[in-house]
Amino acid sequence: MKVRVDPQRCQGHTLCAMAAPEVFELSDFDGHASVITDPVPEGMESQVRDARSSCPEQAIAEED
């Protein structure tokens, strides 16, 4: 599984990094999220889906 964060939509709510800190990190510069591991490690798919569904800006997209 691959995942990406749309930088135009992300507003830095931190929910993705709380749900899947092994996959998402927040920028010290602007607080926006980015993916730090690609592809998503096995066993982390559920946390990434939780992060995607909790994003109020719908900035996270799942790719196969």
N, CA, C and O atoms as a Maestro MAE file, in Angstrom:
{
 s_m_m2io_version
 :::
 2.0.0
}

f_m_ct {
 s_m_title
 :::
 protein
 m_atom[256] {
  # First column is atom index #
  i_m_mmod_type
  r_m_x_coord
  r_m_y_coord
  r_m_z_coord
  i_m_residue_number
  s_m_chain_name
  s_m_pdb_residue_name
  s_m_pdb_atom_name
  i_m_atomic_number
  :::
  1 25 0.838 -1.179 0.000 1 A "MET " " N  " 7
  2 3 0.000 0.000 0.000 1 A "MET " " CA " 6
  3 2 0.883 1.243 0.000 1 A "MET " " C  " 6
  4 15 1.907 1.302 0.681 1 A "MET " " O  " 8
  5 25 0.470 2.209 -0.763 2 A "LYS " " N  " 7
  6 3 1.141 3.510 -0.774 2 A "LYS " " CA " 6
  7 2 0.135 4.559 -0.333 2 A "LYS " " C  " 6
  8 15 -1.073 4.386 -0.491 2 A "LYS " " O  " 8
  9 25 0.636 5.624 0.209 3 A "VAL " " N  " 7
  10 3 -0.214 6.699 0.691 3 A "VAL " " CA " 6
  11 2 0.483 8.024 0.385 3 A "VAL " " C  " 6
  12 15 1.711 8.101 0.336 3 A "VAL " " O  " 8
  13 25 -0.320 9.055 0.184 4 A "ARG " " N  " 7
  14 3 0.261 10.375 -0.048 4 A "ARG " " CA " 6
  15 2 -0.582 11.428 0.658 4 A "ARG " " C  " 6
  16 15 -1.761 11.216 0.940 4 A "ARG " " O  " 8
  17 25 0.036 12.547 0.931 5 A "VAL " " N  " 7
  18 3 -0.647 13.684 1.550 5 A "VAL " " CA " 6
  19 2 -0.652 14.823 0.541 5 A "VAL " " C  " 6
  20 15 0.392 15.191 0.002 5 A "VAL " " O  " 8
  21 25 -1.818 15.370 0.293 6 A "ASP " " N  " 7
  22 3 -1.952 16.514 -0.602 6 A "ASP " " CA " 6
  23 2 -1.542 17.776 0.173 6 A "ASP " " C  " 6
  24 15 -2.258 18.198 1.081 6 A "ASP " " O  " 8
  25 25 -0.407 18.375 -0.173 7 A "PRO " " N  " 7
  26 3 0.065 19.537 0.583 7 A "PRO " " CA " 6
  27 2 -0.840 20.766 0.448 7 A "PRO " " C  " 6
  28 15 -0.794 21.666 1.286 7 A "PRO " " O  " 8
  29 25 -1.653 20.801 -0.593 8 A "GLN " " N  " 7
  30 3 -2.583 21.924 -0.767 8 A "GLN " " CA " 6
  31 2 -3.776 21.823 0.168 8 A "GLN " " C  " 6
  32 15 -4.388 22.835 0.511 8 A "GLN " " O  " 8
  33 25 -4.111 20.602 0.582 9 A "ARG " " N  " 7
  34 3 -5.265 20.400 1.460 9 A "ARG " " CA " 6
  35 2 -4.878 20.328 2.928 9 A "ARG " " C  " 6
  36 15 -5.643 20.756 3.792 9 A "ARG " " O  " 8
  37 25 -3.698 19.790 3.219 10 A "CYS " " N  " 7
  38 3 -3.284 19.578 4.608 10 A "CYS " " CA " 6
  39 2 -3.224 20.903 5.353 10 A "CYS " " C  " 6
  40 15 -2.643 21.879 4.877 10 A "CYS " " O  " 8
  41 25 -3.839 20.917 6.537 11 A "GLN " " N  " 7
  42 3 -3.832 22.113 7.374 11 A "GLN " " CA " 6
  43 2 -3.099 21.878 8.694 11 A "GLN " " C  " 6
  44 15 -3.108 22.742 9.571 11 A "GLN " " O  " 8
  45 25 -2.463 20.705 8.840 12 A "GLY " " N  " 7
  46 3 -1.658 20.431 10.021 12 A "GLY " " CA " 6
  47 2 -2.453 20.138 11.280 12 A "GLY " " C  " 6
  48 15 -2.063 20.564 12.367 12 A "GLY " " O  " 8
  49 25 -3.549 19.427 11.156 13 A "HIS " " N  " 7
  50 3 -4.371 19.091 12.312 13 A "HIS " " CA " 6
  51 2 -3.723 18.040 13.217 13 A "HIS " " C  " 6
  52 15 -4.171 17.861 14.350 13 A "HIS " " O  " 8
  53 25 -2.700 17.352 12.761 14 A "THR " " N  " 7
  54 3 -1.893 16.359 13.489 14 A "THR " " CA " 6
  55 2 -2.559 15.006 13.689 14 A "THR " " C  " 6
  56 15 -1.941 14.108 14.261 14 A "THR " " O  " 8
  57 25 -3.783 14.830 13.245 15 A "LEU " " N  " 7
  58 3 -4.493 13.577 13.504 15 A "LEU " " CA " 6
  59 2 -3.827 12.384 12.835 15 A "LEU " " C  " 6
  60 15 -3.807 11.289 13.398 15 A "LEU " " O  " 8
  61 25 -3.280 12.586 11.638 16 A "CYS " " N  " 7
  62 3 -2.623 11.475 10.946 16 A "CYS " " CA " 6
  63 2 -1.374 11.032 11.688 16 A "CYS " " C  " 6
  64 15 -1.126 9.834 11.830 16 A "CYS " " O  " 8
  65 25 -0.588 11.985 12.162 17 A "ALA " " N  " 7
  66 3 0.633 11.657 12.887 17 A "ALA " " CA " 6
  67 2 0.320 10.986 14.224 17 A "ALA " " C  " 6
  68 15 1.110 10.173 14.703 17 A "ALA " " O  " 8
  69 25 -0.801 11.308 14.819 18 A "MET " " N  " 7
  70 3 -1.192 10.636 16.059 18 A "MET " " CA " 6
  71 2 -1.660 9.215 15.778 18 A "MET " " C  " 6
  72 15 -1.397 8.308 16.568 18 A "MET " " O  " 8
  73 25 -2.354 9.012 14.656 19 A "ALA " " N  " 7
  74 3 -2.880 7.687 14.315 19 A "ALA " " CA " 6
  75 2 -1.801 6.751 13.795 19 A "ALA " " C  " 6
  76 15 -1.845 5.551 14.064 19 A "ALA " " O  " 8
  77 25 -0.831 7.283 13.054 20 A "ALA " " N  " 7
  78 3 0.202 6.446 12.434 20 A "ALA " " CA " 6
  79 2 1.540 7.194 12.428 20 A "ALA " " C  " 6
  80 15 2.000 7.622 11.370 20 A "ALA " " O  " 8
  81 25 2.168 7.356 13.602 21 A "PRO " " N  " 7
  82 3 3.411 8.125 13.662 21 A "PRO " " CA " 6
  83 2 4.580 7.488 12.919 21 A "PRO " " C  " 6
  84 15 5.565 8.164 12.622 21 A "PRO " " O  " 8
  85 25 4.482 6.205 12.619 22 A "GLU " " N  " 7
  86 3 5.538 5.535 11.864 22 A "GLU " " CA " 6
  87 2 5.455 5.857 10.371 22 A "GLU " " C  " 6
  88 15 6.392 5.592 9.619 22 A "GLU " " O  " 8
  89 25 4.326 6.432 9.952 23 A "VAL " " N  " 7
  90 3 4.092 6.693 8.530 23 A "VAL " " CA " 6
  91 2 4.056 8.189 8.220 23 A "VAL " " C  " 6
  92 15 4.503 8.605 7.151 23 A "VAL " " O  " 8
  93 25 3.535 8.998 9.133 24 A "PHE " " N  " 7
  94 3 3.383 10.432 8.900 24 A "PHE " " CA " 6
  95 2 4.221 11.242 9.881 24 A "PHE " " C  " 6
  96 15 4.355 10.882 11.051 24 A "PHE " " O  " 8
  97 25 4.780 12.336 9.389 25 A "GLU " " N  " 7
  98 3 5.461 13.271 10.274 25 A "GLU " " CA " 6
  99 2 4.984 14.674 9.947 25 A "GLU " " C  " 6
  100 15 4.487 14.937 8.852 25 A "GLU " " O  " 8
  101 25 5.141 15.561 10.898 26 A "LEU " " N  " 7
  102 3 4.727 16.945 10.715 26 A "LEU " " CA " 6
  103 2 5.947 17.829 10.527 26 A "LEU " " C  " 6
  104 15 6.960 17.657 11.206 26 A "LEU " " O  " 8
  105 25 5.847 18.752 9.625 27 A "SER " " N  " 7
  106 3 6.932 19.677 9.339 27 A "SER " " CA " 6
  107 2 7.122 20.647 10.504 27 A "SER " " C  " 6
  108 15 6.154 21.173 11.052 27 A "SER " " O  " 8
  109 25 8.373 20.872 10.869 28 A "ASP " " N  " 7
  110 3 8.679 21.882 11.878 28 A "ASP " " CA " 6
  111 2 8.450 23.290 11.319 28 A "ASP " " C  " 6
  112 15 8.259 24.246 12.070 28 A "ASP " " O  " 8
  113 25 8.471 23.395 10.007 29 A "PHE " " N  " 7
  114 3 8.326 24.689 9.346 29 A "PHE " " CA " 6
  115 2 6.880 25.174 9.323 29 A "PHE " " C  " 6
  116 15 6.580 26.276 9.784 29 A "PHE " " O  " 8
  117 25 5.977 24.337 8.778 30 A "ASP " " N  " 7
  118 3 4.588 24.779 8.626 30 A "ASP " " CA " 6
  119 2 3.561 23.858 9.280 30 A "ASP " " C  " 6
  120 15 2.364 24.140 9.227 30 A "ASP " " O  " 8
  121 25 4.008 22.764 9.895 31 A "GLY " " N  " 7
  122 3 3.095 21.863 10.583 31 A "GLY " " CA " 6
  123 2 2.347 20.903 9.696 31 A "GLY " " C  " 6
  124 15 1.557 20.100 10.190 31 A "GLY " " O  " 8
  125 25 2.573 20.962 8.397 32 A "HIS " " N  " 7
  126 3 1.877 20.071 7.478 32 A "HIS " " CA " 6
  127 2 2.490 18.679 7.512 32 A "HIS " " C  " 6
  128 15 3.676 18.510 7.798 32 A "HIS " " O  " 8
  129 25 1.666 17.697 7.217 33 A "ALA " " N  " 7
  130 3 2.089 16.301 7.264 33 A "ALA " " CA " 6
  131 2 2.750 15.879 5.963 33 A "ALA " " C  " 6
  132 15 2.491 16.430 4.892 33 A "ALA " " O  " 8
  133 25 3.613 14.880 6.098 34 A "SER " " N  " 7
  134 3 4.194 14.229 4.926 34 A "SER " " CA " 6
  135 2 4.392 12.759 5.267 34 A "SER " " C  " 6
  136 15 4.420 12.370 6.434 34 A "SER " " O  " 8
  137 25 4.528 11.963 4.231 35 A "VAL " " N  " 7
  138 3 4.729 10.516 4.389 35 A "VAL " " CA " 6
  139 2 6.222 10.273 4.564 35 A "VAL " " C  " 6
  140 15 7.030 10.798 3.797 35 A "VAL " " O  " 8
  141 25 6.593 9.482 5.566 36 A "ILE " " N  " 7
  142 3 8.007 9.226 5.818 36 A "ILE " " CA " 6
  143 2 8.435 7.815 5.457 36 A "ILE " " C  " 6
  144 15 9.626 7.506 5.505 36 A "ILE " " O  " 8
  145 25 7.501 6.957 5.099 37 A "THR " " N  " 7
  146 3 7.851 5.603 4.690 37 A "THR " " CA " 6
  147 2 6.976 5.189 3.514 37 A "THR " " C  " 6
  148 15 5.754 5.331 3.551 37 A "THR " " O  " 8
  149 25 7.615 4.680 2.480 38 A "ASP " " N  " 7
  150 3 6.891 4.327 1.264 38 A "ASP " " CA " 6
  151 2 7.507 3.052 0.698 38 A "ASP " " C  " 6
  152 15 8.690 3.063 0.358 38 A "ASP " " O  " 8
  153 25 6.789 1.995 0.584 39 A "PRO " " N  " 7
  154 3 5.367 1.845 0.894 39 A "PRO " " CA " 6
  155 2 5.129 1.731 2.395 39 A "PRO " " C  " 6
  156 15 6.075 1.654 3.179 39 A "PRO " " O  " 8
  157 25 3.865 1.721 2.783 40 A "VAL " " N  " 7
  158 3 3.474 1.575 4.178 40 A "VAL " " CA " 6
  159 2 3.935 0.198 4.668 40 A "VAL " " C  " 6
  160 15 3.688 -0.805 3.999 40 A "VAL " " O  " 8
  161 25 4.595 0.141 5.814 41 A "PRO " " N  " 7
  162 3 5.040 -1.154 6.329 41 A "PRO " " CA " 6
  163 2 3.863 -2.100 6.591 41 A "PRO " " C  " 6
  164 15 2.776 -1.676 6.984 41 A "PRO " " O  " 8
  165 25 4.111 -3.375 6.364 42 A "GLU " " N  " 7
  166 3 3.070 -4.373 6.625 42 A "GLU " " CA " 6
  167 2 2.610 -4.249 8.068 42 A "GLU " " C  " 6
  168 15 3.413 -4.035 8.975 42 A "GLU " " O  " 8
  169 25 1.319 -4.385 8.263 43 A "GLY " " N  " 7
  170 3 0.741 -4.291 9.585 43 A "GLY " " CA " 6
  171 2 0.306 -2.889 9.968 43 A "GLY " " C  " 6
  172 15 -0.359 -2.709 10.988 43 A "GLY " " O  " 8
  173 25 0.666 -1.892 9.172 44 A "MET " " N  " 7
  174 3 0.308 -0.505 9.474 44 A "MET " " CA " 6
  175 2 -0.885 -0.016 8.657 44 A "MET " " C  " 6
  176 15 -1.314 1.129 8.800 44 A "MET " " O  " 8
  177 25 -1.414 -0.879 7.809 45 A "GLU " " N  " 7
  178 3 -2.493 -0.463 6.914 45 A "GLU " " CA " 6
  179 2 -3.708 0.061 7.678 45 A "GLU " " C  " 6
  180 15 -4.310 1.056 7.273 45 A "GLU " " O  " 8
  181 25 -4.068 -0.590 8.766 46 A "SER " " N  " 7
  182 3 -5.239 -0.183 9.543 46 A "SER " " CA " 6
  183 2 -5.044 1.211 10.140 46 A "SER " " C  " 6
  184 15 -5.964 2.030 10.121 46 A "SER " " O  " 8
  185 25 -3.847 1.481 10.670 47 A "GLN " " N  " 7
  186 3 -3.579 2.801 11.242 47 A "GLN " " CA " 6
  187 2 -3.609 3.881 10.168 47 A "GLN " " C  " 6
  188 15 -4.081 4.990 10.415 47 A "GLN " " O  " 8
  189 25 -3.106 3.561 8.978 48 A "VAL " " N  " 7
  190 3 -3.125 4.538 7.886 48 A "VAL " " CA " 6
  191 2 -4.561 4.816 7.444 48 A "VAL " " C  " 6
  192 15 -4.913 5.960 7.155 48 A "VAL " " O  " 8
  193 25 -5.377 3.786 7.391 49 A "ARG " " N  " 7
  194 3 -6.793 4.001 7.032 49 A "ARG " " CA " 6
  195 2 -7.504 4.832 8.092 49 A "ARG " " C  " 6
  196 15 -8.348 5.666 7.765 49 A "ARG " " O  " 8
  197 25 -7.164 4.605 9.375 50 A "ASP " " N  " 7
  198 3 -7.728 5.430 10.444 50 A "ASP " " CA " 6
  199 2 -7.295 6.886 10.277 50 A "ASP " " C  " 6
  200 15 -8.094 7.806 10.451 50 A "ASP " " O  " 8
  201 25 -6.024 7.080 9.939 51 A "ALA " " N  " 7
  202 3 -5.512 8.440 9.728 51 A "ALA " " CA " 6
  203 2 -6.236 9.110 8.570 51 A "ALA " " C  " 6
  204 15 -6.633 10.271 8.661 51 A "ALA " " O  " 8
  205 25 -6.403 8.370 7.480 52 A "ARG " " N  " 7
  206 3 -7.085 8.921 6.303 52 A "ARG " " CA " 6
  207 2 -8.516 9.306 6.642 52 A "ARG " " C  " 6
  208 15 -8.972 10.388 6.269 52 A "ARG " " O  " 8
  209 25 -9.225 8.438 7.340 53 A "SER " " N  " 7
  210 3 -10.630 8.731 7.646 53 A "SER " " CA " 6
  211 2 -10.787 9.835 8.695 53 A "SER " " C  " 6
  212 15 -11.839 10.471 8.764 53 A "SER " " O  " 8
  213 25 -9.762 10.068 9.506 54 A "SER " " N  " 7
  214 3 -9.865 11.103 10.531 54 A "SER " " CA " 6
  215 2 -9.423 12.479 10.039 54 A "SER " " C  " 6
  216 15 -9.609 13.472 10.742 54 A "SER " " O  " 8
  217 25 -8.849 12.551 8.859 55 A "CYS " " N  " 7
  218 3 -8.360 13.829 8.337 55 A "CYS " " CA " 6
  219 2 -9.535 14.735 7.970 55 A "CYS " " C  " 6
  220 15 -10.293 14.415 7.054 55 A "CYS " " O  " 8
  221 25 -9.697 15.857 8.670 56 A "PRO " " N  " 7
  222 3 -10.833 16.738 8.370 56 A "PRO " " CA " 6
  223 2 -10.745 17.407 6.997 56 A "PRO " " C  " 6
  224 15 -11.757 17.846 6.450 56 A "PRO " " O  " 8
  225 25 -9.551 17.482 6.452 57 A "GLU " " N  " 7
  226 3 -9.370 18.112 5.144 57 A "GLU " " CA " 6
  227 2 -9.365 17.108 4.002 57 A "GLU " " C  " 6
  228 15 -9.255 17.494 2.839 57 A "GLU " " O  " 8
  229 25 -9.482 15.827 4.321 58 A "GLN " " N  " 7
  230 3 -9.429 14.743 3.325 58 A "GLN " " CA " 6
  231 2 -8.176 14.889 2.446 58 A "GLN " " C  " 6
  232 15 -8.237 14.796 1.220 58 A "GLN " " O  " 8
  233 25 -7.037 15.122 3.122 59 A "ALA " " N  " 7
  234 3 -5.778 15.367 2.428 59 A "ALA " " CA " 6
  235 2 -4.965 14.094 2.185 59 A "ALA " " C  " 6
  236 15 -3.929 14.140 1.521 59 A "ALA " " O  " 8
  237 25 -5.422 12.966 2.715 60 A "ILE " " N  " 7
  238 3 -4.670 11.718 2.602 60 A "ILE " " CA " 6
  239 2 -5.339 10.820 1.581 60 A "ILE " " C  " 6
  240 15 -6.546 10.581 1.637 60 A "ILE " " O  " 8
  241 25 -4.543 10.327 0.652 61 A "ALA " " N  " 7
  242 3 -5.056 9.419 -0.389 61 A "ALA " " CA " 6
  243 2 -4.279 8.113 -0.322 61 A "ALA " " C  " 6
  244 15 -3.059 8.094 -0.163 61 A "ALA " " O  " 8
  245 25 -5.010 7.046 -0.447 62 A "GLU " " N  " 7
  246 3 -4.431 5.686 -0.472 62 A "GLU " " CA " 6
  247 2 -4.236 5.273 -1.914 62 A "GLU " " C  " 6
  248 15 -5.111 5.473 -2.756 62 A "GLU " " O  " 8
  249 25 -3.086 4.700 -2.188 63 A "GLU " " N  " 7
  250 3 -2.786 4.205 -3.535 63 A "GLU " " CA " 6
  251 2 -2.368 2.758 -3.430 63 A "GLU " " C  " 6
  252 15 -1.718 2.371 -2.459 63 A "GLU " " O  " 8
  253 25 -2.731 1.949 -4.413 64 A "ASP " " N  " 7
  254 3 -2.315 0.537 -4.401 64 A "ASP " " CA " 6
  255 2 -1.115 0.314 -5.266 64 A "ASP " " C  " 6
  256 15 -0.631 -0.812 -5.372 64 A "ASP " " O  " 8
  :::
 }
 m_bond[255] {
  # First column is bond index #
  i_m_from
  i_m_to
  i_m_order
  :::
  1 1 2 1
  2 2 3 1
  3 3 4 2
  4 3 5 1
  5 5 6 1
  6 6 7 1
  7 7 8 2
  8 7 9 1
  9 9 10 1
  10 10 11 1
  11 11 12 2
  12 11 13 1
  13 13 14 1
  14 14 15 1
  15 15 16 2
  16 15 17 1
  17 17 18 1
  18 18 19 1
  19 19 20 2
  20 19 21 1
  21 21 22 1
  22 22 23 1
  23 23 24 2
  24 23 25 1
  25 25 26 1
  26 26 27 1
  27 27 28 2
  28 27 29 1
  29 29 30 1
  30 30 31 1
  31 31 32 2
  32 31 33 1
  33 33 34 1
  34 34 35 1
  35 35 36 2
  36 35 37 1
  37 37 38 1
  38 38 39 1
  39 39 40 2
  40 39 41 1
  41 41 42 1
  42 42 43 1
  43 43 44 2
  44 43 45 1
  45 45 46 1
  46 46 47 1
  47 47 48 2
  48 47 49 1
  49 49 50 1
  50 50 51 1
  51 51 52 2
  52 51 53 1
  53 53 54 1
  54 54 55 1
  55 55 56 2
  56 55 57 1
  57 57 58 1
  58 58 59 1
  59 59 60 2
  60 59 61 1
  61 61 62 1
  62 62 63 1
  63 63 64 2
  64 63 65 1
  65 65 66 1
  66 66 67 1
  67 67 68 2
  68 67 69 1
  69 69 70 1
  70 70 71 1
  71 71 72 2
  72 71 73 1
  73 73 74 1
  74 74 75 1
  75 75 76 2
  76 75 77 1
  77 77 78 1
  78 78 79 1
  79 79 80 2
  80 79 81 1
  81 81 82 1
  82 82 83 1
  83 83 84 2
  84 83 85 1
  85 85 86 1
  86 86 87 1
  87 87 88 2
  88 87 89 1
  89 89 90 1
  90 90 91 1
  91 91 92 2
  92 91 93 1
  93 93 94 1
  94 94 95 1
  95 95 96 2
  96 95 97 1
  97 97 98 1
  98 98 99 1
  99 99 100 2
  100 99 101 1
  101 101 102 1
  102 102 103 1
  103 103 104 2
  104 103 105 1
  105 105 106 1
  106 106 107 1
  107 107 108 2
  108 107 109 1
  109 109 110 1
  110 110 111 1
  111 111 112 2
  112 111 113 1
  113 113 114 1
  114 114 115 1
  115 115 116 2
  116 115 117 1
  117 117 118 1
  118 118 119 1
  119 119 120 2
  120 119 121 1
  121 121 122 1
  122 122 123 1
  123 123 124 2
  124 123 125 1
  125 125 126 1
  126 126 127 1
  127 127 128 2
  128 127 129 1
  129 129 130 1
  130 130 131 1
  131 131 132 2
  132 131 133 1
  133 133 134 1
  134 134 135 1
  135 135 136 2
  136 135 137 1
  137 137 138 1
  138 138 139 1
  139 139 140 2
  140 139 141 1
  141 141 142 1
  142 142 143 1
  143 143 144 2
  144 143 145 1
  145 145 146 1
  146 146 147 1
  147 147 148 2
  148 147 149 1
  149 149 150 1
  150 150 151 1
  151 151 152 2
  152 151 153 1
  153 153 154 1
  154 154 155 1
  155 155 156 2
  156 155 157 1
  157 157 158 1
  158 158 159 1
  159 159 160 2
  160 159 161 1
  161 161 162 1
  162 162 163 1
  163 163 164 2
  164 163 165 1
  165 165 166 1
  166 166 167 1
  167 167 168 2
  168 167 169 1
  169 169 170 1
  170 170 171 1
  171 171 172 2
  172 171 173 1
  173 173 174 1
  174 174 175 1
  175 175 176 2
  176 175 177 1
  177 177 178 1
  178 178 179 1
  179 179 180 2
  180 179 181 1
  181 181 182 1
  182 182 183 1
  183 183 184 2
  184 183 185 1
  185 185 186 1
  186 186 187 1
  187 187 188 2
  188 187 189 1
  189 189 190 1
  190 190 191 1
  191 191 192 2
  192 191 193 1
  193 193 194 1
  194 194 195 1
  195 195 196 2
  196 195 197 1
  197 197 198 1
  198 198 199 1
  199 199 200 2
  200 199 201 1
  201 201 202 1
  202 202 203 1
  203 203 204 2
  204 203 205 1
  205 205 206 1
  206 206 207 1
  207 207 208 2
  208 207 209 1
  209 209 210 1
  210 210 211 1
  211 211 212 2
  212 211 213 1
  213 213 214 1
  214 214 215 1
  215 215 216 2
  216 215 217 1
  217 217 218 1
  218 218 219 1
  219 219 220 2
  220 219 221 1
  221 221 222 1
  222 222 223 1
  223 223 224 2
  224 223 225 1
  225 225 226 1
  226 226 227 1
  227 227 228 2
  228 227 229 1
  229 229 230 1
  230 230 231 1
  231 231 232 2
  232 231 233 1
  233 233 234 1
  234 234 235 1
  235 235 236 2
  236 235 237 1
  237 237 238 1
  238 238 239 1
  239 239 240 2
  240 239 241 1
  241 241 242 1
  242 242 243 1
  243 243 244 2
  244 243 245 1
  245 245 246 1
  246 246 247 1
  247 247 248 2
  248 247 249 1
  249 249 250 1
  250 250 251 1
  251 251 252 2
  252 251 253 1
  253 253 254 1
  254 254 255 1
  255 255 256 2
  :::
 }
}
